Amino acid sequence: MLIRLMWIGMFCGVLSGCSVATYRHKLEDYQGSDRVGMTFDNRNLDYIRVYPNTNECINLDAPDNGYTNNAIGFQTKLNNKELGFPEIPESSPMKHEFWVSAKGNIAVRMIAANGSAHTITFKPVIGNYYYVTGVLVSPYSPRHLAVYEIFKTDKGFYDRRPVTDLAIKNCKAFDSRFQQF
């Protein structure tokens, strides 16, 4: 009887429409000319989700959205995805680099293991490069998301400056959704 109830529960769960397919979508390189290069620190064990083409609000179901890493398993240099973007001194040897659409604003969300999320939304400059990392504030709190614009100094070195957070929220259509990312 118990086994039958377990099978019925699993069957109902599969048929309930509770699909996670859109949440497991991996970010793909944008092929258009209106793009920016984004480097993601792969040392973070938190999920990082990117929402390109964000306008007045973050559309959680847009087809261009995607995760930059899989936070399951060991993070090694073998997992890298390098396209040759400029490096700053803080660049991690373990990283993922993507071309991201710069048609609209870009929202980047770091989702911690405890379910909390921190989002930064910014207006990209076409052709520029950005560095995304998680800053460890204290050993007792989750990492804090940081997004930096990479620029070339007068001396020819690359440096970083934080982007201005536009503080754009999720679209109202997603307010009743259990997962807000």
N, C-alpha and C positions, 0 to 999 in steps of 0.2 A: 504494500500500500504506500509506504513512504517513497519507494523508488518511483512509483507511478506519479505521485504528487511532484516529485522533483522533475520528472520528464515533462509534465504538464507545465510547470513553472518555467522551465527553460524554453519550451515551445512558445508559450505566451510572450516571453521576453523577446524572442526572435521576431515574432509577428507584431510586436507592439509599435513598430515604427521608430523605435529608439535607436536610430542609426548613428554611428560615430564615424561614418565614412568621411564626412566633411571635416571632422576634427583631426583625422589622421593624414590629411593631405600634406605632402611635402612641398615646400616652396620650390618653384622652378624658375630658372633664369628667364628674364624678359628679353625678347629679341628685338624690340623696337629701338629707335635712336633716342627717344625721350626717356632715358633711364639714368639711374645712379648705381654706383658700386657700393655694396654694403658688406662689411666684414663682421662676422659674429664670432665672439669668443666661444670656443668649443669646450672650454674647461667647465663651464656652467653645467650643472646637472639638472637645472630647471628647464622646462620647456620654453622656447621662445617662438611666438607666433607673430607673423607679419601680415598686415592688412594694407596692401597697396591700394591706390585709387580711393582713399578715404576723402569724403567731402564734408558735409555738415555733421555726419555721424558715422560710426563704425558699423559697416554691414558685416555681421558675423558669418553670413553664408555666401559671400562673394566668391566666385570660382578662382580668383587670383590669390586668395589667402593661403597661407601654408606655414607649416612648422619648419624650422631651420635644422633641427637636430632630432635624433631619437635619444631620449634621456635614459634609455635602457642599455646596459652593457658598459664596457670599459671605453673611456674616451682616450684614444691614443692618436698619435700623429698619422696613423694609417687611415683614420676616419676623416682626414682633412679633405676639403674641397677648395683648392687654391686656383685663382684666376690671374694672379700677379698684380693685385691692387697695391697701392702705396702702403708702407708700414710705418707705424709710429713706434717709439721706444717701448710703449706699453703693450704692443701687439703680442698676442699669445702665439706660441708655436703651433698650438692646436686651434684651428679655425675653419670656418666655412665662409666662402665668399660667393655672393650672388649678385646678379644684375637685377634690379628691382624697378618697376615702372614708376616714373616720376610725373605722371599725368595729373595727379592730385596730391593731397597730403598722404603721408605714410604713417601708419600707427604700428608701433612695436609693443608687444605685451609679453612680459615674463611671468610665467605661471609657476609658482612654487609648489613643492610637494604637499604642503598643507592646504592647497587650494586657493591661497591668496594670489592676487595678480596685481601687477603694477604696469601701467601703460604710459608711453610717451608718444605723442603725435606731433609731427613736425612737417614743415613745408620744405621739400627737397629742392636743391638747385641742380638742374639737369647737367650731367657730366661730372658732378662732384662725387666724393667718396665719404662714407660714414663708417664709424666703428661702434659696435654694440657690445656691451659687456655687462656683467653683473658685479657690482661692487659690494664686497663684504663689509658691512657696517659694524657688526659685532657677531661673535660666535653664537649668540642666542637669538638672532633674528634672520629672516631670509635675506638673500641678496637683494640689493637695490638696483634696479635697471638704470643704465646710463647709456645715452646715445651721444656720440661726438661727431662733429664734422671734421674731416681731415683736410688740412690746408698746407700749402708750401710757404715756408718763411722766407724772408729776404736773403737769408744765408743759404737757401737751397735745401734745408731740412724739412721734414714733414712733422707737423705738430697737430694738436687737437684743440677744439673748443666745443663746449656743450651746445646742443641745439636748443632752441626755444620751444618749450612744451606748449602746444595749443590747447591742451586739456579737452580734447573732443571725446565725447561719451558714445556708448553704444546707441544704435537707433532704437526708437521707442518700441518697435515691433518685437524686440527681443527682451523686453523687461520681464515677461512672465517665464522666460526660459530658465531652467535650473542652472545650466552652465552658461555663464556670462562671457565666455571666450570662445 
